[in-house]
Amino acid sequence: MRLFWEIALRSFRKHLTYRAATIAGLLTNFFFGWLKVSVLLALYNGRSVVEGISQNDLYAFVALTQA
């Protein structure tokens, strides 16, 4: 796991050269992640589990598939 964070940190530093583009990309990913979560949560309609998938599983799915 340490290797992953080291690679992520180096990649982030590399891309900080283009700060505005990096920040815009991060904000765009957060926005569309939020949008995807909102749409999928609307399908739950107050229930905690739908077809065996909990809301926590939904958050994990969106986090892993976003970007």
mmJSON file of the N, C-alpha and C atoms, coordinates in Angstrom:
{"data_MODEL":{"atom_site":{
"group_PDB":["ATOM","ATOM","ATOM","ATOM","ATOM","ATOM","ATOM","ATOM","ATOM","ATOM","ATOM","ATOM","ATOM","ATOM","ATOM","ATOM","ATOM","ATOM","ATOM","ATOM","ATOM","ATOM","ATOM","ATOM","ATOM","ATOM","ATOM","ATOM","ATOM","ATOM","ATOM","ATOM","ATOM","ATOM","ATOM","ATOM","ATOM","ATOM","ATOM","ATOM","ATOM","ATOM","ATOM","ATOM","ATOM","ATOM","ATOM","ATOM","ATOM","ATOM","ATOM","ATOM","ATOM","ATOM","ATOM","ATOM","ATOM","ATOM","ATOM","ATOM","ATOM","ATOM","ATOM","ATOM","ATOM","ATOM","ATOM","ATOM","ATOM","ATOM","ATOM","ATOM","ATOM","ATOM","ATOM","ATOM","ATOM","ATOM","ATOM","ATOM","ATOM","ATOM","ATOM","ATOM","ATOM","ATOM","ATOM","ATOM","ATOM","ATOM","ATOM","ATOM","ATOM","ATOM","ATOM","ATOM","ATOM","ATOM","ATOM","ATOM","ATOM","ATOM","ATOM","ATOM","ATOM","ATOM","ATOM","ATOM","ATOM","ATOM","ATOM","ATOM","ATOM","ATOM","ATOM","ATOM","ATOM","ATOM","ATOM","ATOM","ATOM","ATOM","ATOM","ATOM","ATOM","ATOM","ATOM","ATOM","ATOM","ATOM","ATOM","ATOM","ATOM","ATOM","ATOM","ATOM","ATOM","ATOM","ATOM","ATOM","ATOM","ATOM","ATOM","ATOM","ATOM","ATOM","ATOM","ATOM","ATOM","ATOM","ATOM","ATOM","ATOM","ATOM","ATOM","ATOM","ATOM","ATOM","ATOM","ATOM","ATOM","ATOM","ATOM","ATOM","ATOM","ATOM","ATOM","ATOM","ATOM","ATOM","ATOM","ATOM","ATOM","ATOM","ATOM","ATOM","ATOM","ATOM","ATOM","ATOM","ATOM","ATOM","ATOM","ATOM","ATOM","ATOM","ATOM","ATOM","ATOM","ATOM","ATOM","ATOM","ATOM","ATOM","ATOM","ATOM","ATOM","ATOM","ATOM","ATOM","ATOM"],
"id":[1,2,3,4,5,6,7,8,9,10,11,12,13,14,15,16,17,18,19,20,21,22,23,24,25,26,27,28,29,30,31,32,33,34,35,36,37,38,39,40,41,42,43,44,45,46,47,48,49,50,51,52,53,54,55,56,57,58,59,60,61,62,63,64,65,66,67,68,69,70,71,72,73,74,75,76,77,78,79,80,81,82,83,84,85,86,87,88,89,90,91,92,93,94,95,96,97,98,99,100,101,102,103,104,105,106,107,108,109,110,111,112,113,114,115,116,117,118,119,120,121,122,123,124,125,126,127,128,129,130,131,132,133,134,135,136,137,138,139,140,141,142,143,144,145,146,147,148,149,150,151,152,153,154,155,156,157,158,159,160,161,162,163,164,165,166,167,168,169,170,171,172,173,174,175,176,177,178,179,180,181,182,183,184,185,186,187,188,189,190,191,192,193,194,195,196,197,198,199,200,201],
"type_symbol":["N","C","C","N","C","C","N","C","C","N","C","C","N","C","C","N","C","C","N","C","C","N","C","C","N","C","C","N","C","C","N","C","C","N","C","C","N","C","C","N","C","C","N","C","C","N","C","C","N","C","C","N","C","C","N","C","C","N","C","C","N","C","C","N","C","C","N","C","C","N","C","C","N","C","C","N","C","C","N","C","C","N","C","C","N","C","C","N","C","C","N","C","C","N","C","C","N","C","C","N","C","C","N","C","C","N","C","C","N","C","C","N","C","C","N","C","C","N","C","C","N","C","C","N","C","C","N","C","C","N","C","C","N","C","C","N","C","C","N","C","C","N","C","C","N","C","C","N","C","C","N","C","C","N","C","C","N","C","C","N","C","C","N","C","C","N","C","C","N","C","C","N","C","C","N","C","C","N","C","C","N","C","C","N","C","C","N","C","C","N","C","C","N","C","C","N","C","C","N","C","C"],
"label_atom_id":["N","CA","C","N","CA","C","N","CA","C","N","CA","C","N","CA","C","N","CA","C","N","CA","C","N","CA","C","N","CA","C","N","CA","C","N","CA","C","N","CA","C","N","CA","C","N","CA","C","N","CA","C","N","CA","C","N","CA","C","N","CA","C","N","CA","C","N","CA","C","N","CA","C","N","CA","C","N","CA","C","N","CA","C","N","CA","C","N","CA","C","N","CA","C","N","CA","C","N","CA","C","N","CA","C","N","CA","C","N","CA","C","N","CA","C","N","CA","C","N","CA","C","N","CA","C","N","CA","C","N","CA","C","N","CA","C","N","CA","C","N","CA","C","N","CA","C","N","CA","C","N","CA","C","N","CA","C","N","CA","C","N","CA","C","N","CA","C","N","CA","C","N","CA","C","N","CA","C","N","CA","C","N","CA","C","N","CA","C","N","CA","C","N","CA","C","N","CA","C","N","CA","C","N","CA","C","N","CA","C","N","CA","C","N","CA","C","N","CA","C","N","CA","C","N","CA","C","N","CA","C","N","CA","C"],
"label_alt_id":[null,null,null,null,null,null,null,null,null,null,null,null,null,null,null,null,null,null,null,null,null,null,null,null,null,null,null,null,null,null,null,null,null,null,null,null,null,null,null,null,null,null,null,null,null,null,null,null,null,null,null,null,null,null,null,null,null,null,null,null,null,null,null,null,null,null,null,null,null,null,null,null,null,null,null,null,null,null,null,null,null,null,null,null,null,null,null,null,null,null,null,null,null,null,null,null,null,null,null,null,null,null,null,null,null,null,null,null,null,null,null,null,null,null,null,null,null,null,null,null,null,null,null,null,null,null,null,null,null,null,null,null,null,null,null,null,null,null,null,null,null,null,null,null,null,null,null,null,null,null,null,null,null,null,null,null,null,null,null,null,null,null,null,null,null,null,null,null,null,null,null,null,null,null,null,null,null,null,null,null,null,null,null,null,null,null,null,null,null,null,null,null,null,null,null,null,null,null,null,null,null],
"label_comp_id":["MET","MET","MET","ARG","ARG","ARG","LEU","LEU","LEU","PHE","PHE","PHE","TRP","TRP","TRP","GLU","GLU","GLU","ILE","ILE","ILE","ALA","ALA","ALA","LEU","LEU","LEU","ARG","ARG","ARG","SER","SER","SER","PHE","PHE","PHE","ARG","ARG","ARG","LYS","LYS","LYS","HIS","HIS","HIS","LEU","LEU","LEU","THR","THR","THR","TYR","TYR","TYR","ARG","ARG","ARG","ALA","ALA","ALA","ALA","ALA","ALA","THR","THR","THR","ILE","ILE","ILE","ALA","ALA","ALA","GLY","GLY","GLY","LEU","LEU","LEU","LEU","LEU","LEU","THR","THR","THR","ASN","ASN","ASN","PHE","PHE","PHE","PHE","PHE","PHE","PHE","PHE","PHE","GLY","GLY","GLY","TRP","TRP","TRP","LEU","LEU","LEU","LYS","LYS","LYS","VAL","VAL","VAL","SER","SER","SER","VAL","VAL","VAL","LEU","LEU","LEU","LEU","LEU","LEU","ALA","ALA","ALA","LEU","LEU","LEU","TYR","TYR","TYR","ASN","ASN","ASN","GLY","GLY","GLY","ARG","ARG","ARG","SER","SER","SER","VAL","VAL","VAL","VAL","VAL","VAL","GLU","GLU","GLU","GLY","GLY","GLY","ILE","ILE","ILE","SER","SER","SER","GLN","GLN","GLN","ASN","ASN","ASN","ASP","ASP","ASP","LEU","LEU","LEU","TYR","TYR","TYR","ALA","ALA","ALA","PHE","PHE","PHE","VAL","VAL","VAL","ALA","ALA","ALA","LEU","LEU","LEU","THR","THR","THR","GLN","GLN","GLN","ALA","ALA","ALA"],
"label_asym_id":["A","A","A","A","A","A","A","A","A","A","A","A","A","A","A","A","A","A","A","A","A","A","A","A","A","A","A","A","A","A","A","A","A","A","A","A","A","A","A","A","A","A","A","A","A","A","A","A","A","A","A","A","A","A","A","A","A","A","A","A","A","A","A","A","A","A","A","A","A","A","A","A","A","A","A","A","A","A","A","A","A","A","A","A","A","A","A","A","A","A","A","A","A","A","A","A","A","A","A","A","A","A","A","A","A","A","A","A","A","A","A","A","A","A","A","A","A","A","A","A","A","A","A","A","A","A","A","A","A","A","A","A","A","A","A","A","A","A","A","A","A","A","A","A","A","A","A","A","A","A","A","A","A","A","A","A","A","A","A","A","A","A","A","A","A","A","A","A","A","A","A","A","A","A","A","A","A","A","A","A","A","A","A","A","A","A","A","A","A","A","A","A","A","A","A","A","A","A","A","A","A"],
"label_entity_id":["1","1","1","1","1","1","1","1","1","1","1","1","1","1","1","1","1","1","1","1","1","1","1","1","1","1","1","1","1","1","1","1","1","1","1","1","1","1","1","1","1","1","1","1","1","1","1","1","1","1","1","1","1","1","1","1","1","1","1","1","1","1","1","1","1","1","1","1","1","1","1","1","1","1","1","1","1","1","1","1","1","1","1","1","1","1","1","1","1","1","1","1","1","1","1","1","1","1","1","1","1","1","1","1","1","1","1","1","1","1","1","1","1","1","1","1","1","1","1","1","1","1","1","1","1","1","1","1","1","1","1","1","1","1","1","1","1","1","1","1","1","1","1","1","1","1","1","1","1","1","1","1","1","1","1","1","1","1","1","1","1","1","1","1","1","1","1","1","1","1","1","1","1","1","1","1","1","1","1","1","1","1","1","1","1","1","1","1","1","1","1","1","1","1","1","1","1","1","1","1","1"],
"label_seq_id":[1,1,1,2,2,2,3,3,3,4,4,4,5,5,5,6,6,6,7,7,7,8,8,8,9,9,9,10,10,10,11,11,11,12,12,12,13,13,13,14,14,14,15,15,15,16,16,16,17,17,17,18,18,18,19,19,19,20,20,20,21,21,21,22,22,22,23,23,23,24,24,24,25,25,25,26,26,26,27,27,27,28,28,28,29,29,29,30,30,30,31,31,31,32,32,32,33,33,33,34,34,34,35,35,35,36,36,36,37,37,37,38,38,38,39,39,39,40,40,40,41,41,41,42,42,42,43,43,43,44,44,44,45,45,45,46,46,46,47,47,47,48,48,48,49,49,49,50,50,50,51,51,51,52,52,52,53,53,53,54,54,54,55,55,55,56,56,56,57,57,57,58,58,58,59,59,59,60,60,60,61,61,61,62,62,62,63,63,63,64,64,64,65,65,65,66,66,66,67,67,67],
"pdbx_PDB_ins_code":[null,null,null,null,null,null,null,null,null,null,null,null,null,null,null,null,null,null,null,null,null,null,null,null,null,null,null,null,null,null,null,null,null,null,null,null,null,null,null,null,null,null,null,null,null,null,null,null,null,null,null,null,null,null,null,null,null,null,null,null,null,null,null,null,null,null,null,null,null,null,null,null,null,null,null,null,null,null,null,null,null,null,null,null,null,null,null,null,null,null,null,null,null,null,null,null,null,null,null,null,null,null,null,null,null,null,null,null,null,null,null,null,null,null,null,null,null,null,null,null,null,null,null,null,null,null,null,null,null,null,null,null,null,null,null,null,null,null,null,null,null,null,null,null,null,null,null,null,null,null,null,null,null,null,null,null,null,null,null,null,null,null,null,null,null,null,null,null,null,null,null,null,null,null,null,null,null,null,null,null,null,null,null,null,null,null,null,null,null,null,null,null,null,null,null,null,null,null,null,null,null],
"Cartn_x":[0.827,0.0,0.879,2.027,2.939,3.413,3.68,4.107,3.032,1.775,0.664,0.665,0.774,0.736,1.952,3.102,4.305,4.132,3.58,3.329,2.295,1.238,0.198,0.763,1.608,2.207,3.113,3.928,4.814,4.014,2.957,2.112,1.45,0.965,0.324,1.316,2.539,3.564,3.901,3.971,4.28,3.209,1.968,0.869,0.613,1.23,1.072,1.714,2.515,3.092,1.974,0.91,-0.255,-1.367,-1.194,-2.088,-3.543,-3.782,-5.172,-5.857,-5.174,-5.76,-5.972,-5.037,-5.17,-6.368,-6.495,-7.614,-8.939,-8.979,-10.208,-10.572,-9.583,-9.838,-10.357,-9.772,-10.239,-11.671,-11.955,-13.316,-14.322,-13.93,-14.809,-15.099,-14.065,-14.269,-15.145,-14.935,-15.784,-17.233,-17.437,-18.797,-19.508,-18.857,-19.519,-19.655,-18.742,-18.899,-20.114,-20.269,-21.433,-22.72,-22.687,-23.855,-24.235,-23.238,-23.495,-24.084,-23.523,-24.05,-25.484,-25.763,-27.109,-28.138,-27.802,-28.735,-28.957,-27.885,-28.028,-28.743,-28.502,-29.212,-30.703,-31.071,-32.488,-33.206,-32.485,-33.088,-33.397,-32.691,-32.907,-34.211,-34.637,-35.929,-36.18,-35.213,-35.39,-35.028,-34.729,-34.337,-32.829,-32.376,-30.935,-30.246,-31.023,-30.45,-31.375,-30.801,-31.555,-30.818,-31.519,-30.937,-29.622,-29.548,-28.365,-27.205,-27.402,-26.331,-26.693,-25.865,-26.123,-25.642,-26.033,-25.596,-24.086,-23.491,-22.03,-21.353,-21.939,-21.402,-21.505,-22.581,-22.779,-21.69,-21.386,-20.323,-18.986,-18.708,-17.45,-17.405,-18.523,-18.593,-18.287,-18.92,-18.711,-17.267,-16.727,-15.348,-14.36,-14.609,-13.683,-13.837,-15.026,-15.248,-15.15,-15.089,-15.026,-13.624,-13.553,-12.311,-11.992],
"Cartn_y":[-1.185,0.0,1.259,1.17,2.318,2.678,1.663,1.909,2.681,2.286,2.976,4.463,4.767,6.161,6.932,6.272,6.93,7.28,6.344,6.598,7.711,7.655,8.685,10.06,10.127,11.4,11.95,11.094,11.545,12.007,11.274,11.66,13.013,13.197,14.456,15.611,15.403,16.447,16.774,15.72,15.921,16.78,16.487,17.2,18.575,18.874,20.205,21.281,20.862,21.817,22.578,21.886,22.487,22.569,23.458,23.516,23.75,24.68,24.993,23.792,23.099,21.925,20.801,20.632,19.591,19.869,21.098,21.462,21.329,21.767,21.638,20.171,19.324,17.892,17.254,17.622,17.085,17.516,18.789,19.28,18.612,18.394,17.723,16.296,15.576,14.203,14.153,15.089,15.124,15.424,16.361,16.708,15.508,14.845,13.718,12.519,12.378,11.343,11.63,12.894,13.291,13.074,13.422,13.251,11.774,10.914,9.479,8.919,9.334,8.885,9.365,10.608,11.162,10.397,10.102,9.371,7.96,7.286,5.917,5.865,6.848,6.876,7.134,7.855,8.095,6.771,5.802,4.495,3.741,4.072,3.397,3.832,5.058,5.557,5.212,5.51,5.297,3.915,2.991,1.645,1.607,0.708,0.627,-0.389,-1.334,-2.36,-2.556,-2.591,-2.869,-3.969,-5.06,-6.197,-6.669,-6.625,-7.108,-6.133,-4.926,-3.922,-2.822,-2.67,-1.649,-0.285,0.739,2.083,2.23,1.566,1.607,0.957,-0.143,-0.777,0.173,0.936,1.909,2.979,3.495,4.499,3.922,2.688,2.046,1.867,1.456,1.272,2.572,3.651,4.941,5.406,5.25,5.686,4.908,3.617,2.794,2.979,3.352,3.471,4.905,5.869,7.265,7.622,8.365,8.951,8.484],
"Cartn_z":[0.0,0.0,0.0,0.655,0.695,-0.709,-1.527,-2.903,-3.668,-3.476,-4.138,-3.783,-2.477,-2.044,-2.551,-2.612,-3.131,-4.61,-5.377,-6.801,-6.966,-6.163,-6.235,-5.89,-4.869,-4.473,-5.568,-6.158,-7.239,-8.458,-8.765,-9.893,-9.626,-8.398,-8.035,-8.145,-7.658,-7.744,-9.199,-10.017,-11.434,-12.1,-11.777,-12.413,-11.806,-10.665,-10.086,-10.945,-11.901,-12.835,-13.54,-13.807,-14.452,-13.408,-12.442,-11.281,-11.651,-12.52,-12.87,-13.498,-14.387,-15.038,-14.032,-13.101,-12.083,-11.188,-10.735,-9.864,-10.606,-11.846,-12.642,-12.837,-13.088,-13.253,-11.98,-10.836,-9.556,-9.273,-9.485,-9.249,-10.18,-11.42,-12.378,-11.935,-11.5,-11.036,-9.795,-8.847,-7.661,-8.035,-8.951,-9.36,-9.982,-10.937,-11.588,-10.657,-9.704,-8.674,-7.815,-7.41,-6.619,-7.422,-8.7,-9.556,-9.675,-9.87,-9.991,-8.694,-7.547,-6.254,-6.076,-6.427,-6.266,-7.083,-8.319,-9.187,-8.655,-8.273,-7.783,-6.437,-5.563,-4.28,-4.469,-5.514,-5.792,-6.065,-6.595,-6.853,-5.563,-4.486,-3.206,-2.556,-2.769,-2.297,-0.829,0.041,1.474,1.974,1.083,1.516,1.725,2.595,2.85,1.942,1.386,0.505,-0.69,-1.886,-3.106,-3.856,-4.134,-4.864,-4.247,-2.913,-2.215,-2.163,-2.658,-2.661,-1.663,-0.633,0.386,-0.103,0.629,0.261,0.415,1.406,1.549,0.349,-0.152,-1.359,-2.552,-2.592,-3.668,-3.642,-2.449,-2.33,-2.784,-2.381,-2.785,-4.3,-4.897,-6.345,-7.079,-6.639,-7.303,-7.127,-5.927,-5.68,-6.543,-6.731,-7.508,-9.013,-9.462,-10.904,-11.41,-10.502,-10.914,-11.397,-12.466,-13.0,-14.369],
"occupancy":[1.0,1.0,1.0,1.0,1.0,1.0,1.0,1.0,1.0,1.0,1.0,1.0,1.0,1.0,1.0,1.0,1.0,1.0,1.0,1.0,1.0,1.0,1.0,1.0,1.0,1.0,1.0,1.0,1.0,1.0,1.0,1.0,1.0,1.0,1.0,1.0,1.0,1.0,1.0,1.0,1.0,1.0,1.0,1.0,1.0,1.0,1.0,1.0,1.0,1.0,1.0,1.0,1.0,1.0,1.0,1.0,1.0,1.0,1.0,1.0,1.0,1.0,1.0,1.0,1.0,1.0,1.0,1.0,1.0,1.0,1.0,1.0,1.0,1.0,1.0,1.0,1.0,1.0,1.0,1.0,1.0,1.0,1.0,1.0,1.0,1.0,1.0,1.0,1.0,1.0,1.0,1.0,1.0,1.0,1.0,1.0,1.0,1.0,1.0,1.0,1.0,1.0,1.0,1.0,1.0,1.0,1.0,1.0,1.0,1.0,1.0,1.0,1.0,1.0,1.0,1.0,1.0,1.0,1.0,1.0,1.0,1.0,1.0,1.0,1.0,1.0,1.0,1.0,1.0,1.0,1.0,1.0,1.0,1.0,1.0,1.0,1.0,1.0,1.0,1.0,1.0,1.0,1.0,1.0,1.0,1.0,1.0,1.0,1.0,1.0,1.0,1.0,1.0,1.0,1.0,1.0,1.0,1.0,1.0,1.0,1.0,1.0,1.0,1.0,1.0,1.0,1.0,1.0,1.0,1.0,1.0,1.0,1.0,1.0,1.0,1.0,1.0,1.0,1.0,1.0,1.0,1.0,1.0,1.0,1.0,1.0,1.0,1.0,1.0,1.0,1.0,1.0,1.0,1.0,1.0,1.0,1.0,1.0,1.0,1.0,1.0],
"B_iso_or_equiv":[0.0,0.0,0.0,0.0,0.0,0.0,0.0,0.0,0.0,0.0,0.0,0.0,0.0,0.0,0.0,0.0,0.0,0.0,0.0,0.0,0.0,0.0,0.0,0.0,0.0,0.0,0.0,0.0,0.0,0.0,0.0,0.0,0.0,0.0,0.0,0.0,0.0,0.0,0.0,0.0,0.0,0.0,0.0,0.0,0.0,0.0,0.0,0.0,0.0,0.0,0.0,0.0,0.0,0.0,0.0,0.0,0.0,0.0,0.0,0.0,0.0,0.0,0.0,0.0,0.0,0.0,0.0,0.0,0.0,0.0,0.0,0.0,0.0,0.0,0.0,0.0,0.0,0.0,0.0,0.0,0.0,0.0,0.0,0.0,0.0,0.0,0.0,0.0,0.0,0.0,0.0,0.0,0.0,0.0,0.0,0.0,0.0,0.0,0.0,0.0,0.0,0.0,0.0,0.0,0.0,0.0,0.0,0.0,0.0,0.0,0.0,0.0,0.0,0.0,0.0,0.0,0.0,0.0,0.0,0.0,0.0,0.0,0.0,0.0,0.0,0.0,0.0,0.0,0.0,0.0,0.0,0.0,0.0,0.0,0.0,0.0,0.0,0.0,0.0,0.0,0.0,0.0,0.0,0.0,0.0,0.0,0.0,0.0,0.0,0.0,0.0,0.0,0.0,0.0,0.0,0.0,0.0,0.0,0.0,0.0,0.0,0.0,0.0,0.0,0.0,0.0,0.0,0.0,0.0,0.0,0.0,0.0,0.0,0.0,0.0,0.0,0.0,0.0,0.0,0.0,0.0,0.0,0.0,0.0,0.0,0.0,0.0,0.0,0.0,0.0,0.0,0.0,0.0,0.0,0.0,0.0,0.0,0.0,0.0,0.0,0.0],
"pdbx_formal_charge":[null,null,null,null,null,null,null,null,null,null,null,null,null,null,null,null,null,null,null,null,null,null,null,null,null,null,null,null,null,null,null,null,null,null,null,null,null,null,null,null,null,null,null,null,null,null,null,null,null,null,null,null,null,null,null,null,null,null,null,null,null,null,null,null,null,null,null,null,null,null,null,null,null,null,null,null,null,null,null,null,null,null,null,null,null,null,null,null,null,null,null,null,null,null,null,null,null,null,null,null,null,null,null,null,null,null,null,null,null,null,null,null,null,null,null,null,null,null,null,null,null,null,null,null,null,null,null,null,null,null,null,null,null,null,null,null,null,null,null,null,null,null,null,null,null,null,null,null,null,null,null,null,null,null,null,null,null,null,null,null,null,null,null,null,null,null,null,null,null,null,null,null,null,null,null,null,null,null,null,null,null,null,null,null,null,null,null,null,null,null,null,null,null,null,null,null,null,null,null,null,null],
"auth_seq_id":[1,1,1,2,2,2,3,3,3,4,4,4,5,5,5,6,6,6,7,7,7,8,8,8,9,9,9,10,10,10,11,11,11,12,12,12,13,13,13,14,14,14,15,15,15,16,16,16,17,17,17,18,18,18,19,19,19,20,20,20,21,21,21,22,22,22,23,23,23,24,24,24,25,25,25,26,26,26,27,27,27,28,28,28,29,29,29,30,30,30,31,31,31,32,32,32,33,33,33,34,34,34,35,35,35,36,36,36,37,37,37,38,38,38,39,39,39,40,40,40,41,41,41,42,42,42,43,43,43,44,44,44,45,45,45,46,46,46,47,47,47,48,48,48,49,49,49,50,50,50,51,51,51,52,52,52,53,53,53,54,54,54,55,55,55,56,56,56,57,57,57,58,58,58,59,59,59,60,60,60,61,61,61,62,62,62,63,63,63,64,64,64,65,65,65,66,66,66,67,67,67],
"auth_comp_id":["MET","MET","MET","ARG","ARG","ARG","LEU","LEU","LEU","PHE","PHE","PHE","TRP","TRP","TRP","GLU","GLU","GLU","ILE","ILE","ILE","ALA","ALA","ALA","LEU","LEU","LEU","ARG","ARG","ARG","SER","SER","SER","PHE","PHE","PHE","ARG","ARG","ARG","LYS","LYS","LYS","HIS","HIS","HIS","LEU","LEU","LEU","THR","THR","THR","TYR","TYR","TYR","ARG","ARG","ARG","ALA","ALA","ALA","ALA","ALA","ALA","THR","THR","THR","ILE","ILE","ILE","ALA","ALA","ALA","GLY","GLY","GLY","LEU","LEU","LEU","LEU","LEU","LEU","THR","THR","THR","ASN","ASN","ASN","PHE","PHE","PHE","PHE","PHE","PHE","PHE","PHE","PHE","GLY","GLY","GLY","TRP","TRP","TRP","LEU","LEU","LEU","LYS","LYS","LYS","VAL","VAL","VAL","SER","SER","SER","VAL","VAL","VAL","LEU","LEU","LEU","LEU","LEU","LEU","ALA","ALA","ALA","LEU","LEU","LEU","TYR","TYR","TYR","ASN","ASN","ASN","GLY","GLY","GLY","ARG","ARG","ARG","SER","SER","SER","VAL","VAL","VAL","VAL","VAL","VAL","GLU","GLU","GLU","GLY","GLY","GLY","ILE","ILE","ILE","SER","SER","SER","GLN","GLN","GLN","ASN","ASN","ASN","ASP","ASP","ASP","LEU","LEU","LEU","TYR","TYR","TYR","ALA","ALA","ALA","PHE","PHE","PHE","VAL","VAL","VAL","ALA","ALA","ALA","LEU","LEU","LEU","THR","THR","THR","GLN","GLN","GLN","ALA","ALA","ALA"],
"auth_asym_id":["A","A","A","A","A","A","A","A","A","A","A","A","A","A","A","A","A","A","A","A","A","A","A","A","A","A","A","A","A","A","A","A","A","A","A","A","A","A","A","A","A","A","A","A","A","A","A","A","A","A","A","A","A","A","A","A","A","A","A","A","A","A","A","A","A","A","A","A","A","A","A","A","A","A","A","A","A","A","A","A","A","A","A","A","A","A","A","A","A","A","A","A","A","A","A","A","A","A","A","A","A","A","A","A","A","A","A","A","A","A","A","A","A","A","A","A","A","A","A","A","A","A","A","A","A","A","A","A","A","A","A","A","A","A","A","A","A","A","A","A","A","A","A","A","A","A","A","A","A","A","A","A","A","A","A","A","A","A","A","A","A","A","A","A","A","A","A","A","A","A","A","A","A","A","A","A","A","A","A","A","A","A","A","A","A","A","A","A","A","A","A","A","A","A","A","A","A","A","A","A","A"],
"auth_atom_id":["N","CA","C","N","CA","C","N","CA","C","N","CA","C","N","CA","C","N","CA","C","N","CA","C","N","CA","C","N","CA","C","N","CA","C","N","CA","C","N","CA","C","N","CA","C","N","CA","C","N","CA","C","N","CA","C","N","CA","C","N","CA","C","N","CA","C","N","CA","C","N","CA","C","N","CA","C","N","CA","C","N","CA","C","N","CA","C","N","CA","C","N","CA","C","N","CA","C","N","CA","C","N","CA","C","N","CA","C","N","CA","C","N","CA","C","N","CA","C","N","CA","C","N","CA","C","N","CA","C","N","CA","C","N","CA","C","N","CA","C","N","CA","C","N","CA","C","N","CA","C","N","CA","C","N","CA","C","N","CA","C","N","CA","C","N","CA","C","N","CA","C","N","CA","C","N","CA","C","N","CA","C","N","CA","C","N","CA","C","N","CA","C","N","CA","C","N","CA","C","N","CA","C","N","CA","C","N","CA","C","N","CA","C","N","CA","C","N","CA","C","N","CA","C","N","CA","C","N","CA","C","N","CA","C"],
"pdbx_PDB_model_num":[1,1,1,1,1,1,1,1,1,1,1,1,1,1,1,1,1,1,1,1,1,1,1,1,1,1,1,1,1,1,1,1,1,1,1,1,1,1,1,1,1,1,1,1,1,1,1,1,1,1,1,1,1,1,1,1,1,1,1,1,1,1,1,1,1,1,1,1,1,1,1,1,1,1,1,1,1,1,1,1,1,1,1,1,1,1,1,1,1,1,1,1,1,1,1,1,1,1,1,1,1,1,1,1,1,1,1,1,1,1,1,1,1,1,1,1,1,1,1,1,1,1,1,1,1,1,1,1,1,1,1,1,1,1,1,1,1,1,1,1,1,1,1,1,1,1,1,1,1,1,1,1,1,1,1,1,1,1,1,1,1,1,1,1,1,1,1,1,1,1,1,1,1,1,1,1,1,1,1,1,1,1,1,1,1,1,1,1,1,1,1,1,1,1,1,1,1,1,1,1,1]
}}}
